[in-house]
Amino acid sequence: TSAAKLTFEPLPATGQARVTITIDAPAASFHMPAWAPGDYELFDYGKKIESVEFRRGERSVLATQTVDPNRWSIDGGADFVSYIVNPGRANFTVNLRVKPNETFVSGPAVFGWFAGHADEKQQLSVVPVPAGATLHSTLEGTGLVRTAPNYDEVIDAPFVLGDAVRTHSFTVRGKPHQIIAFGANEGADLEGFARIGTAVAEQAFHLFGELPYPRYAYFFDFGGGGGGLEHLNSTRIGLSSRATPASATGIMFHEYIHAFNVKRIRSKPLGPFDYSKPAVTGALWWLEGVTDYYADVFEARAGFATREQFLQSLSFQVASFERNANRLRVSADEASRRVWEVRGSQGFGISYYAKGKLVGLCLDLALRGATGGERSLDDVMRALWDECKDGKPGFAEGRIRDLAIQFGGAAMGPLYDRLVLEPGPLPIEEVARGAGLAWVDGRLVDDPSANPARRKLAAAWPLK
C-alpha cells in the first residue's frame, strides 16, 4: 500500500522546524491547511512556511505558490517536498514551539499534503532533539516512528518531543489514558489530574455506553497559555505553572467531552474536512456551548460540584447573558455561522459558547418538563451519538430540532426556533417552571409552589 512519509526535525537554534514529505507517485500540487479543526479562523498556514523545495526523484522541480497562499502548482509533478516551519500560535493552541529540550507540535500548521495522497497511510518519523528525547503521541506505534490511516488523523494528533516530559498513566473501562505534562511542570500533581480524567471518562461512559478511542491523552502545557483545543484522541490544554487539579477541572471536563461532541458527533461541514475554505456551520452553539453545559452536568454528577453550586453557576451565566444587548439582534445560529468573520468565538457580540450553554440548559429543562422526567437532553445527545459514531456522516443542521420534537413533542419545535434561530431573551422562567424550578431575583431555585411531581423533577436534575 502507498504511504506518505513525513519527517519532522526540530531546529532549536532558530526555533523553527524542518519538514520533509515523500510520496510514491508524483502529484501536481501541494497544499497547507487554511485553518485548523476546532479553531474556526482562517490562518493560511501556507504563509507560515519558507524555503520550500520540490523534487521529482533526484531532480528539483519548479513550483508556483498560487493566488491561494496555501497551494503550490508543481510543473511536471513532484514526489518530495522540504520546507521550514516558523513558530506561532492560533487562538486556542500553540502551533509550533521549539526549545532546546522540548518541542510541541500541532499538526495543521506544520504538515501539508500532496493532492491525491491525503487518504493514504501517513508515516511520521521524528528526529530526536535533544539526543535521547522521547516522543509522546497518541498515534499508532512506538519510539520515534508513528503511523496514521490518513492525513486527517496525522494532523489531529499533537505531540511533544523532549527529555523532561513527565507522564502519568491510568486506565478507564479498559482503555489507556495518560497525563503528559511539559513546560513548567515541576511539582504538578499528575495523580490528581488523573483522578479528574478518570471521573469525566466514567461520566461519558455512563451517558454513551462506550469509550470510542484506542487511547486518550491530556497534553498539559504548563505555562504555555492558549486555552484548550480538542483532538480526536487527545486534548492540548494550556495551564498556568501553578495550576492544580481543582483549577483545571472545568477545562478538563469540557475538552474531554469533545472526544464525543465535536470529534465524533459533528455537523456535516466538520468532517470529512475541506481545509481550503471555512467550514461554515450553524451548530457551533451545540458543539461548543452544549459541551460546556455537559461539563457542568458531568461535574455535578461526578461529585465535583454540589447541586447548589451547579444552580448558582448557571444562574450567574443566565443573568450575565441577559445583560448583553446583542442577544436581541444575534441568534445562536448566526453567531455560529459568522465566527469566520471575527476573531475568537464572539460572533458579533454573542458567544456561541455562552448562548449555546444556556440553550442546552433550556432544552434540557423543557424536555424534562414536557415528559415528566422521562426524557432529557441526554436522549438527544445519545441519539446523535448513535447516528454519528464510527465514522458515519455528521448530522444535518436541522437534526437537533427533529430530535427535540421526537423526544419532547411538537411544542419543542417553536421553542427550538426561539432559542437557536431567533435572537431575543431566553424563556428561562417558562422552562424553569415546567421543570419544578423558578427564576427569582436573578437565580434559579426550587419552586416552592410546585406540585410534588414537579418537585421530584427538579430534585432529580442534573443527576439523572
N, C-alpha and C positions, 0 to 999 in steps of 0.2 A: 504493500500500500504506500501511496505517496504521502510525504510528510514535509511540512515546513520546519526548517531547523533554525531556531533563534538562539543567538548567543548574546549574553549581556556581560559587559565588563565595566565595573566602576572605575572612575578616574579621579581619585581623591585630590590630586594636586590642583585640579580646576573646579571640582565639584560637579563635573559632568559625568556622562557615561557613554560608552561606545556600544552600539547595537549592530549586529550583522544578521541578515536573514537569507537563507538559501532555500530554493525550491527545486523540484525535479524537472519541471517543464517551464520554459520561458513564458513570461506574462508581459502584456502590452502596457500595463500601468501599475503604479504603486500608490498606496493610499495611507494616510494617517486619519484617525478619527477627528471629527469636528467637535465632539462632545463626549462626555463620559456618563454611563448609566448611573442614575441617582443624583447627578449634578446637572440640573437642567438649564445649561447656559452654553452658548457656542464659544468654545475656547480656541478652535482652529489649531490643533496640535501640530499641524504641518509647519506652522510658523515657529515652533519651538525647537526644531532640529536644524542642524547645519552640517556642512562638509559631506553632503550626500553624494555617494558614488555608486553607480550601477555597473554590473558586468554581465556578460554572457559567456560562460566558460571562463577562459583566462583573459578575455578581451574587454576593455572598458567600452561602454556604450553611452551614447548621448541620451539625455532625458530632459524634458522641459516641465518645470513647475507651472501648471496651467493657471487660468484665471481663478479656479478653485485652489486656494493655497494648500489644500490637503491632498492634491492629486498630481502625480508626475506621469506624463506620457513618455513612453520609452521607445526610441527608434529601434525597430527590429526586435524588441523584447529583451528581457533580462531575467536571469535566474539567481541573481545575487545583488544585495544592497548592503552598504555600510553607511552609518551616519552617527553623528554626535548628538546626544540629547542634553538640553540645558535644564538646570534645576528649576523648579517652580511649584506652585500650588494652585488648586482650584478653590471653590467655595468651602467644601467640607473635608478636604483631604490635602495632604502633601502629595504632589505628583512624583517628584524625584528629589531625594535628599541624599547626597553622598558625603560622608565624613570618613576620616582615616580608618576608623574602627567599625563603621556601621553604615549600611546603605538601606534605604527604604524605597520601594518601587510600587507605584500604582499604574497598572498596565496601559490604560488608554493613551496616556501622554507619552509613552515610551516605545510601544511596539506598534508597527504598522503591518499592512498585509498586501500581498500581490493579488491583483484581480484574478478571480477564479480559483484561489487557493485557500480561502477563508474556512471552507468546510473540511479541509484536510486535518489530519492529526498534526498537532504542534508539539515539537520537542524543544524544550528550553534548557540551555546549558549556561551556567553562571560561573564566571571566573572568580575564584576565591580571593577577595581583597578585604582585609589583610590576609596574608598566608595563614591557612588553617581556619578561616572563617566558616561558620556553619550557615546553611541556607534553611530558612523557616518558611514553609509554604504549605498550602492545602492541596496542591497539585499532586497527581499520582507520581510515585517514585520515591527514591531516597537519595541522599547525598546532593550533589550539585547538578544533577540532570533530572528534569521532571517532564511530564507529558500532560497534554490536554486533548480532548477529542476534536476541538475546533478552535478557531480564533476567538469567538465569544468567550469561551471559558478560560483561555490562557490569559486574556487581559482582565478578566474578572477575578483573578486570584492574586492579590497583592503579596509581596514577600519582603522579608528582612534578611539581610546578609550581614553577619557580624561575629565578633569574638567575645562580646559582653552581654549578649541577649539572655534574659532569664525566662525560663518556661515552667509551667505547672500543668500537668495533665490530669484530667478527670473523665469519668465515664457516666453517661446518662442513657438509660434504656439500651445499653449495649453499644452505644456509639461513642467513639473517642472525641473528646473535646480538649482544647488547650488554651491556656493563657500565654501569650507571647509578649513579654514586656521588654521594651527597648527605650532608648533615650535616657533620661534621668530617672531610672527605675530603682535605684538603690533603696532598700527598705520598704518597697511596695509589698503589701500584704496579698501575695498571689493566691494563697489558700482562701482568703476572704472573698476575693473576686470570683474564685471558682465556686464558692457556695452560692453566690448570686447567679452565676451562669447555670448552675445545676437547677436552681429554683425556677428560672424562666423557661428552661428547656422542659422541665416537668409540667409546667402550666401549658405550654404549647402541645405537649403530648396528650394531656387531658382533653384539650379542645379538638385537636386534629386527628388524634389516634395514631400518630406516627411521627418520626423524625426523618426528613426526606433526604438527608445528606450522608455521604460516607464518613465525613469527619467535619468538625467545626472549630474555628479558631477566632479568638479575640486578639487582634493586634493592638496592644496598648502603647501608644506613642507618648510617653511621659515627657511633658514639657514641649510637646510638638504642636499643640493648638489645632485649630481647624475643625473641631466638632467630630461628627461621625459619618462614615459612609459605608453603606451596606454592600455586600458582595454575595455571590451565590452560596458559598460555604464559609463565610467569614465576615468580619467587620473590622475596619480600622477606626479607632477612637482616639482622638487627641485628649490627653488628660494633663492637668497641672502636675508638677513634680511632687506635690504634696497630696495628691488625690487619694482618697480612701474608698474602700468598697461602698460605704454608705453614700458618699458624694457621687459615686458613679452609677448607682442603682438605676436611676431613671433612664440614662442614655444606654446602659447595657440592655435593659428590657426593650427599649424602643428599637435599637439596631438589631437585636436578635430576632424580634418578631418579623423584621423584613426578610428573614430567610424564608418565611411563608408569604407574607403580604408585601409584594413588590417583585421579589425574585422569582416567585412561582405563581402566586395569584397576581396577575397583572392585566392591564388593559392591552388590547391588541397592538397599539403602536409601540409598546415596550418589549417587544420580542416576537420573532427574530428582529434584531436591531438593524436599522439603517443609520450608520454612523456619519453619513454625509450631510444630513439635514435634521432640523428639530423633530423630535418625536412628540408631536402635539397630542395631548390627551386631556379631556375634561375631568379625569378621575384622580388627579393627584390629591384632592381633598380626602379621598378614600385611602389611597396608598400611603400617604404620609400622616394625615390628620387622624384617621381611624386607627392607624398603627399606634399613634400616640395615646389615643383613648384606651386601646387594649394594653398599652404599657401600664397605665394607671390601674386598669381592671386586674391585670395579672399580679401587680404588686400587692393589691388588696387580697386577692385570692391566695397568694403565697405567704401572706402574713407580714409583709414589709410595710404595710400601711393599715391603720385602723379604718373602720368604716367612717368614723368622724373625720379623719384626715382626708380620706377619699372625697367625701362630700365637700369639705372645706376647700380643697384644691380645685374641684370642678366649679364650685360657686365663685371663687375668685376669678377663674377664667371666663365664666359667663359674664360676670359684671364688667370685666375688662373689655370684652368684645362689645358689649352693649354701649360702651363709651366711645367706640370707634365710629365716627360719622361715615366712613367709607362703606360700612355694612349696608347702607341704604342705596348704594349705587353699583356695587360689585358683588356678583354671586360667587359661590364656591366653584362652580364650573368655569366661570370666566377667569377667576384667579388662577386656576389650574392651567387653562389653555394659554394664558398670556404671560406665564412666567418667563418664557423665552425672550420677552421684550424688556425684561428688567434683570437686575442682579439679585441673587438670593431667592427668597420664596414669598415675597410680599405681594406680587401680582396686582399692582396698582392699589396699594393701601390695605389689602386684605390678605393675610397669610393663609394659604390653604392648609397649613398645619393647624393654626388656631381655629379657623372656621370648621375645618374638617373634623377636628376632635369634638367640637360641640354638635356638629351634625350627627356624628356617631352616637353621642350621648342622647340626643333627641330621638333618633331612630330606635335605639335600644329601649328607652323608656316607653315609646309609643307601641312597639311590638309587644312588650311585656303587658302594658295596659290593655291592648286590644285583644289579647289572647288569655288573659287571666294568669299570666306567667308561664303558659305552655310553650311559648316561643320567645326568642330574644335575638339580638344581633349575632349571637353565637351561631344560630341556624343559617343566617345569611353568609357568614364567614365560612362555615363548613361546606355549604353548597358551592360557593366559589372555589374552595379548595378542591372539591371533587371534580369540578369542571375544568380546572386549570393545571392540576398537578401532573407530574410525569411527562412534562414537555408538551402538553396539549396547548392548542391556541389560546390566547388570552381572551378575556371576556369583552363583549361588546359594550359600548358606552352606556346603553340603557339597561344592562343586565341587573345591576343592583336594584334599580327601581322595580323590575319584574319580580325579583326575589322578595323584596319587601312586601309587595302585594300578595305574593304566593303564601308567605308566612303570616302576614298580618291583616289581610283583607283589602278590599278595594279602596278604603279610605287612606291607605298608605301611599297611594299614587299622588294625590294632590299634596299630601304632606311632604313627600319627597321633592316634588317640584318647588314648593316653598323653601325648603331647606337648601336645595342644591342648585336649582336652575334659576331661581329668582333672588335678587338682593332683598334685604329687609331684615327686620328684627327677628330674633329666634322665638318660636312659640313655646318658650320654656315653661310658662305657667300651665299651659294647656296639657303638654305631655307629662309634666310632673304630677298633675292632679290625677291623671288616669293611672299612674303607677303608685299611688299612695303617698306621694310627696307633695310639697308645697314650696313656692318661691316667696319667701318672706324676708323683707328688709335686705334684699340682695343675697339671700342664702337659700340653698336647697336644704330643706329639713323634712322630717317625717310629718305628714299632715295629721294633726290631732283630730280633725273632723272626719278622717277617712273611715270607711266601714271595715270590719275585721278582714275581709278578703283583700282589700287594698292595702291594709297594714301588713298583711302577710307578704304581699307582693313587694312592698318597699323593703321589708326586713331581709328578703332573700337576695336583693340586689346589692352589690355586684357578684356575690359569692357563687351564685348559680343561676 
